[in-house]
Amino acid sequence: MGIMKKFFSQTKKPEGFLGKMMVNGMNGASHSALADWGFGFIKKEKAARSLDCGCGGGANVKRLLERSEKACGIDYSEVSVQKSRQTNAGAIRGGRCEIRHADVCSLPFENDSFDIVTAFETVYFWQNIDKAFSEIYRVLKSEGVFAITNESTGTDKTSVKFSQIIDGMNLYTGEKLKALLENAGFTDVEIHSHPDKPWLNVTAKKL
Ligand SMILES: C[S@@+](CC[C@H](N)C(=O)[O-])C[C@H]1O[C@@H](n2cnc3c(N)ncnc32)[C@H](O)[C@@H]1O
């Protein structure tokens, strides 16, 4: 495998040295601007419990803690779990945060546990997105919100290029995500696009 392919494939499941570098980058400025934009569409200002799926370096778990009494993160990469725990060490010590090693297709939480669930830059890699969405629906409370934020509209040139380099990366348009979300039981699906950038945010509710 070429070095570029090896490096970019780390976005799917960070592992080893390259994975550590990638996860440090995930907590950096480019993801941060996207996250600020995506968080702007979550109308719930205060939550008891929130969850970030595919939490990477844990920067968005930290953001969730600003509006939640307790925030959890899950990731199926050990490297991401370690970095997320480091990023949120204070809140973990204080009992307000928990980072679990888990696949989004099998969430280690009870039904109706969370007010907000987020997924930033990660749904492309979920190999069984139907199962993942039904798991998120299951763990959300009634009136809970699920927010997806992607640095890709599903058709922009850069992401199409990445999807050709990274095996198993699937791109989604807002309409495609809406159909998948409704199929999993979600309602009030809203699609938001950025005026200048190929960014996409989709929010959905569990009634
Ligand atoms: C590009 S990173 C994004 C990380 C973080 N959400 C951010 O915006 O900085 C994608 C993350 O999703 C995780 N991931 C991908 N598929 C997953 C799955 N099925 N279950 C749990 N985590 C997953 C990867 O391990 C990786 O940490």
The ligand as a Gaussian input file, in Angstrom:
#p B3LYP/6-31G(d) Opt

LIG

0 1
 C      -12.214000      10.993000      10.575000
 S      -12.330000      10.442000      12.229000
 C      -13.357000      11.713000      12.959000
 C      -13.141000      11.856000      14.430000
 C      -13.968000      12.935000      15.146000
 N      -15.379000      12.643000      15.078000
 C      -13.670000      14.284000      14.580000
 O      -14.526000      14.895000      13.892000
 O      -12.572000      14.797000      14.814000
 C      -13.431000       9.052000      12.161000
 C      -13.501000       8.308000      13.462000
 O      -14.620000       7.411000      13.410000
 C      -14.243000       6.175000      13.978000
 N      -15.144000       5.124000      13.455000
 C      -15.314000       4.755000      12.165000
 N      -16.199000       3.754000      12.061000
 C      -16.616000       3.478000      13.315000
 C      -17.530000       2.537000      13.857000
 N      -18.180000       1.669000      13.081000
 N      -17.727000       2.521000      15.197000
 C      -17.060000       3.399000      15.997000
 N      -16.162000       4.306000      15.541000
 C      -15.953000       4.360000      14.216000
 C      -12.774000       6.022000      13.581000
 O      -12.093000       5.101000      14.376000
 C      -12.260000       7.450000      13.742000
 O      -11.776000       7.708000      15.043000

